[in-house]
Amino acid sequence: MKLDMAFINIFQKTHGHQYADADDNRTVKVQIWDLPLRLFHWSMVAAVSVAGFTGFVGRPWWLGAHVFAGYSIGILLVFRFAWGVLGSHYSTFKSFPLAPRGALNHVRSLLRRSSRAHTGHNPVGAWMIMALLFTLLVLVSTGMFALGGQEGLGPLGFLVDFQTGRRAADLHEIAAWALFGVVATHLLGVFVEACLLRHPVLSAMITGNKWISATKARFHRRSYTARGVGLLAVTTVVLLSGGLILASNPPSGWMLVPAPAAYSAECGSCHHAYHPSLRTEKSWRSMMSNLSEHYGEDASLDAETTTAIETFLAANAAGKFDTEASWRIGRTDTRSLRITDTAFWKKRHDGIAERVFKQSSVGSKINCNGCHGDAASGRFADQNIHFPNGDKK
């Protein structure tokens, strides 16, 4: 008993709480959720909200915001997994009550509305957090593969081909809907705990404090802020530095193809000189063989110039590139040979106000350079879409 009382006196001086002896049944207010965990929680709420909004209802040119939110989620996830080992007691994964029988009993108590408040995570809440973390991990992973394969951007842009990126995008969408369901279930659980059972789960996640027995509070440590800030800083610096280094590599399936002067001068004098990956070799040859009837105009050139341009276009046609533009647009032949008649072009440009195309800096729908900052390179990355005068719909 003397040793217990000595420990209690030391704890009182250190943490500022007044505790009775080990047999005291009083409750005291103690910080259960440390500040790093709370900051993680609300930062993740913000990042997931931005990612969800830009992903579900956003237009292609919102990709930059969506990717920023995704990177933020990835950094926060790595921090949380590390904090699950290095954090305060109730932040660590070893404190999670994950026994299946305990979760089942907790569900039964919820149905009877007789569930007691838990000091840390309750069994169902612990399983829900693991489901959230796993779903977010799948979402970030598939998102990075999709970004690298389809857009040629990000840390995996140099490694992933378009078809892999497309499959990853499909899985990314499935994971997004799965996350929507998990989040909805999580919010339902919070509603039940906070509104029906009157457990202070929301206030605890804001202040970190809960009322617990003095006996349990004797063994609770709470000063983890400096460690958490340091860990988050290290995680951010390491991941961003590594990501930037990997992202600096040339994207897979793309190469810089300088256009010959004849092509830029002759074809570019009337309209944007399209990147050769936007049409198949067959389409280019068909087009170049009939320049006298070039969309209602006589665009005939001398034989030498025609041969030089046709050779360039055929050698760098859609089949030579592994980019989204070459797959979605370039490899789709149309009877008119027009890029704007492809299904993907129509889908991507659907909803853009006609006034955008009529801007003096655009002129018409065939001027890719008017909105795509990287059209000349053939990249056509969504985040490089810039509308003139901010005209968007």
C-alpha positions in Angstrom: 0.0 0.0 0.0 2.8 2.4 0.8 4.4 1.7 -2.6 1.0 2.4 -4.3 0.5 5.6 -2.5 4.0 6.7 -3.3 3.3 6.0 -7.0 0.1 8.0 -6.9 1.8 11.0 -5.3 4.4 11.0 -8.1 1.7 10.7 -10.7 -0.2 13.6 -9.1 2.8 15.9 -9.3 3.6 14.9 -12.9 0.1 15.0 -14.4 -1.9 17.4 -12.1 -4.6 14.9 -11.3 -5.8 14.1 -7.8 -6.2 10.4 -7.3 -7.3 8.2 -4.4 -5.8 4.8 -3.6 -6.1 1.7 -5.7 -9.5 0.9 -4.1 -11.0 4.3 -4.9 -14.1 4.0 -7.2 -14.1 7.6 -8.3 -13.7 8.7 -11.9 -11.2 11.3 -13.1 -10.7 13.1 -16.3 -7.7 11.9 -18.3 -6.4 12.5 -21.8 -7.0 9.2 -23.5 -6.5 10.3 -27.2 -3.2 12.0 -27.6 -2.9 15.2 -29.7 -1.1 13.5 -32.7 -3.9 10.9 -33.0 -6.6 13.6 -32.9 -4.8 15.7 -35.5 -4.4 12.6 -37.7 -8.1 11.9 -37.4 -9.4 15.4 -38.4 -6.7 15.8 -41.0 -7.8 12.5 -42.5 -11.4 13.6 -42.5 -10.5 16.7 -44.4 -8.3 14.9 -46.9 -10.8 12.1 -47.6 -13.6 14.8 -48.0 -11.6 16.6 -50.7 -10.6 13.4 -52.4 -14.1 12.1 -52.4 -15.6 15.3 -53.7 -13.1 15.8 -56.5 -13.3 12.1 -57.3 -17.0 11.5 -57.4 -18.2 14.9 -58.8 -15.1 16.6 -60.1 -14.1 17.2 -63.7 -10.8 16.0 -65.2 -9.1 19.3 -64.6 -9.6 18.9 -60.9 -7.0 16.1 -60.9 -4.4 18.3 -59.2 -6.6 18.7 -56.1 -7.6 15.1 -56.1 -3.9 14.0 -56.3 -2.9 16.4 -53.6 -5.6 14.9 -51.3 -4.5 11.4 -52.2 -0.8 12.2 -51.3 -2.0 13.7 -48.0 -4.0 10.5 -47.2 -0.9 8.4 -48.1 1.4 10.4 -45.7 -1.2 10.3 -43.0 -1.6 6.5 -43.4 2.1 5.8 -43.0 2.2 8.1 -40.0 -0.8 6.2 -38.5 0.7 2.8 -39.0 3.9 4.0 -37.3 1.9 5.7 -34.5 0.1 2.4 -34.0 3.4 1.2 -32.6 5.0 4.3 -31.1 2.0 6.2 -29.9 0.3 6.4 -26.5 -1.4 3.2 -25.1 -4.8 3.7 -26.7 -3.3 4.8 -30.0 -1.4 1.5 -30.4 -2.8 -1.4 -32.3 -1.9 -3.8 -29.5 -4.6 -2.1 -27.4 -7.4 -2.8 -30.0 -9.9 -5.3 -28.8 -10.1 -7.3 -32.0 -11.3 -10.7 -30.6 -14.2 -11.8 -32.8 -16.3 -12.9 -29.8 -15.9 -9.5 -28.1 -17.1 -7.7 -31.3 -20.1 -10.0 -31.5 -21.0 -9.4 -27.9 -20.6 -5.7 -28.4 -23.0 -5.8 -31.3 -25.5 -7.6 -29.2 -25.2 -5.0 -26.4 -25.7 -2.3 -29.0 -29.0 -3.9 -30.2 -30.1 -4.1 -26.6 -28.9 -0.5 -26.1 -27.0 -1.6 -23.1 -23.5 -1.1 -24.3 -21.1 0.4 -21.8 -18.6 3.1 -22.5 -15.1 1.9 -23.2 -11.9 3.7 -22.1 -10.3 3.2 -25.5 -11.8 1.8 -28.7 -14.8 -0.5 -28.3 -14.6 -3.8 -30.2 -16.7 -2.8 -33.1 -15.0 0.6 -33.3 -11.6 -1.1 -33.4 -12.7 -3.4 -36.3 -14.1 -0.3 -38.1 -10.8 1.5 -37.8 -8.9 -1.4 -39.3 -11.4 -1.6 -42.2 -11.0 2.1 -42.8 -7.2 1.9 -42.8 -7.2 -1.1 -45.1 -9.6 0.5 -47.5 -7.7 3.7 -47.6 -4.5 1.8 -48.2 -6.0 0.0 -51.2 -7.4 3.4 -52.4 -4.1 5.2 -52.3 -2.2 2.2 -53.8 -4.6 1.8 -56.8 -4.7 5.6 -57.2 -0.9 5.8 -57.6 -0.9 3.0 -60.1 -3.8 4.7 -62.0 -2.0 8.1 -62.0 1.2 6.5 -63.2 -0.3 4.4 -65.9 -3.0 6.7 -67.3 -1.4 10.1 -66.8 2.3 9.2 -66.7 2.6 11.2 -63.4 3.6 10.5 -59.9 6.2 8.2 -58.3 5.1 5.2 -60.5 4.8 7.1 -63.8 8.1 5.7 -65.0 7.1 2.1 -64.2 3.4 1.5 -64.9 2.0 1.0 -68.4 -1.4 2.3 -69.5 -3.3 -1.0 -69.4 -2.1 -1.6 -65.8 -3.1 1.9 -64.9 -6.5 1.4 -66.5 -7.1 -1.7 -64.5 -5.9 0.1 -61.4 -8.4 2.9 -62.1 -11.2 0.4 -62.1 -10.1 -1.1 -58.8 -9.7 2.5 -57.5 -13.3 3.2 -58.3 -14.4 0.0 -56.5 -12.3 0.9 -53.5 -13.8 4.4 -53.5 -17.3 3.0 -53.3 -16.2 0.6 -50.6 -14.8 3.5 -48.6 -18.0 5.3 -49.0 -19.8 2.3 -47.4 -17.3 1.9 -44.6 -17.4 5.6 -43.8 -21.2 5.5 -43.8 -21.1 2.6 -41.4 -18.6 4.4 -39.2 -20.8 7.5 -39.0 -23.8 5.3 -38.1 -21.7 3.8 -35.3 -20.8 7.3 -34.0 -24.5 8.3 -34.1 -25.5 5.3 -32.1 -22.7 5.9 -29.5 -23.2 9.6 -29.2 -26.9 10.1 -29.7 -28.6 6.9 -28.5 -26.2 5.7 -25.9 -24.9 9.1 -24.8 -21.3 8.1 -24.9 -19.0 11.2 -25.3 -17.1 9.9 -28.3 -17.2 13.1 -30.3 -16.0 15.4 -27.4 -13.3 12.8 -26.6 -12.0 13.0 -30.2 -11.9 16.8 -30.0 -10.4 17.2 -26.5 -8.9 13.8 -26.1 -10.3 13.5 -22.6 -12.5 10.9 -21.0 -13.6 10.1 -17.5 -12.2 6.9 -16.3 -11.6 5.2 -12.9 -8.8 6.5 -10.7 -7.3 3.0 -10.7 -6.9 2.9 -14.4 -5.7 6.5 -14.6 -2.7 5.7 -12.3 -1.0 3.8 -15.2 -1.9 6.2 -18.0 0.8 8.2 -19.7 -0.2 11.2 -21.9 2.8 13.3 -23.1 3.4 12.2 -26.7 3.0 15.4 -28.7 6.7 16.1 -29.4 7.2 12.5 -30.5 4.1 12.7 -32.8 5.2 16.0 -34.4 8.7 14.6 -35.0 7.4 11.4 -36.5 4.9 13.2 -38.8 7.7 15.6 -40.0 10.1 12.7 -40.8 7.3 10.8 -42.5 6.4 13.8 -44.7 10.0 14.6 -45.6 10.9 11.1 -46.5 7.8 10.3 -48.5 7.8 13.6 -50.4 11.5 13.5 -51.2 11.4 9.9 -52.4 8.2 10.6 -54.4 9.7 13.6 -56.1 12.9 11.7 -57.0 10.8 8.9 -58.6 8.4 11.3 -60.3 11.4 13.0 -62.0 11.9 10.0 -64.2 10.4 10.1 -67.8 7.0 8.5 -67.9 6.7 5.0 -69.2 5.5 4.6 -72.8 6.1 8.3 -73.8 9.0 9.9 -75.5 9.7 13.4 -76.7 9.3 13.6 -80.5 10.4 16.9 -82.0 8.2 17.8 -84.9 10.0 18.5 -88.2 10.0 22.1 -89.4 7.9 21.2 -92.4 5.1 19.7 -90.3 5.0 22.6 -87.9 5.1 25.2 -90.7 2.7 23.6 -93.2 0.1 21.9 -91.0 0.5 24.3 -88.1 -0.3 27.3 -90.4 -4.0 26.4 -90.5 -4.6 24.6 -87.2 -2.8 23.1 -84.2 -0.1 20.7 -85.5 -1.4 17.5 -83.8 0.8 15.1 -82.0 1.3 12.0 -84.2 0.1 9.7 -81.4 -3.4 11.0 -81.9 -4.0 9.0 -85.1 -3.1 5.5 -86.3 -0.5 5.0 -89.1 -3.4 4.0 -91.4 -5.3 7.2 -90.7 -2.3 9.4 -91.2 -1.4 7.8 -94.5 -5.0 8.0 -95.7 -5.1 11.7 -94.7 -1.8 12.5 -96.4 -2.8 10.7 -99.6 -5.8 13.0 -100.1 -4.6 16.5 -99.2 -6.4 18.0 -102.2 -9.7 17.2 -100.3 -8.6 18.0 -96.8 -11.8 18.7 -94.9 -13.1 20.9 -97.7 -9.8 22.6 -98.4 -7.0 22.1 -100.8 -4.0 21.5 -98.7 -1.8 20.0 -101.4 2.0 20.1 -100.9 4.9 19.2 -103.1 5.9 15.6 -103.2 9.1 16.0 -101.1 7.3 17.8 -98.3 4.4 15.4 -98.3 6.7 12.4 -98.0 8.7 14.0 -95.2 5.5 14.8 -93.2 3.9 11.4 -93.9 7.1 9.6 -92.8 7.2 11.5 -89.5 3.5 10.9 -88.7 3.6 7.2 -89.6 6.8 6.5 -87.6 5.3 8.1 -84.5 1.7 7.1 -84.8 -0.6 6.0 -81.9 0.8 2.4 -81.8 4.3 3.7 -80.9 3.1 5.4 -77.6 1.6 3.9 -74.4 -0.3 7.0 -73.2 -3.9 7.7 -72.4 -4.3 9.9 -75.5 -2.8 7.3 -77.8 -5.0 4.5 -76.4 -8.3 6.4 -75.9 -8.2 8.6 -79.0 -5.3 7.8 -81.3 -6.0 4.1 -81.7 -9.7 4.7 -82.5 -10.2 5.2 -86.2 -13.2 7.2 -87.3 -14.7 7.4 -90.8 -14.1 11.1 -90.9 -10.6 10.7 -89.5 -11.5 13.6 -87.1 -10.2 13.4 -83.5 -13.3 15.2 -82.3 -15.5 12.3 -83.6 -14.0 9.7 -81.2 -16.2 8.6 -78.4 -13.6 9.4 -75.7 -13.1 13.0 -77.0 -16.8 13.6 -76.9 -17.1 12.1 -73.4 -14.3 14.2 -72.0 -15.5 17.4 -73.5 -19.1 17.0 -72.8 -20.4 19.7 -70.5 -17.8 22.3 -71.5 -19.6 25.5 -72.4 -19.5 26.4 -76.1 -18.2 29.9 -75.1 -14.9 28.2 -74.0 -14.3 27.0 -77.6 -15.2 30.4 -79.0 -12.6 32.2 -76.9 -10.1 34.0 -79.1 -7.3 32.0 -77.5 -9.0 28.7 -78.5 -10.9 29.5 -81.7 -12.6 26.1 -82.1 -12.7 22.5 -80.9 -9.8 21.4 -83.0 -7.3 23.7 -81.2 -5.9 21.4 -78.5 -3.3 24.0 -77.5 -6.0 26.4 -76.4 -6.6 24.4 -73.2 -4.0 21.6 -73.0 -0.7 23.1 -71.9 1.1 19.9 -72.9 -0.7 19.1 -76.2 2.4 19.5 -78.3 4.2 16.8 -76.3 1.3 14.3 -76.6 1.0 14.0 -72.8 -2.5 15.6 -72.4 -2.3 15.2 -68.6 -5.6 16.3 -66.9 -3.8 18.5 -64.5 -2.3 20.5 -67.4 -5.8 21.6 -68.6 -6.1 25.4 -68.3 -9.2 27.2 -69.5 -8.9 30.7 -71.0 -10.1 33.5 -68.8 -11.1 30.9 -66.2 -14.1 29.8 -68.3 -15.3 26.5 -66.9 -18.6 24.7 -66.5 
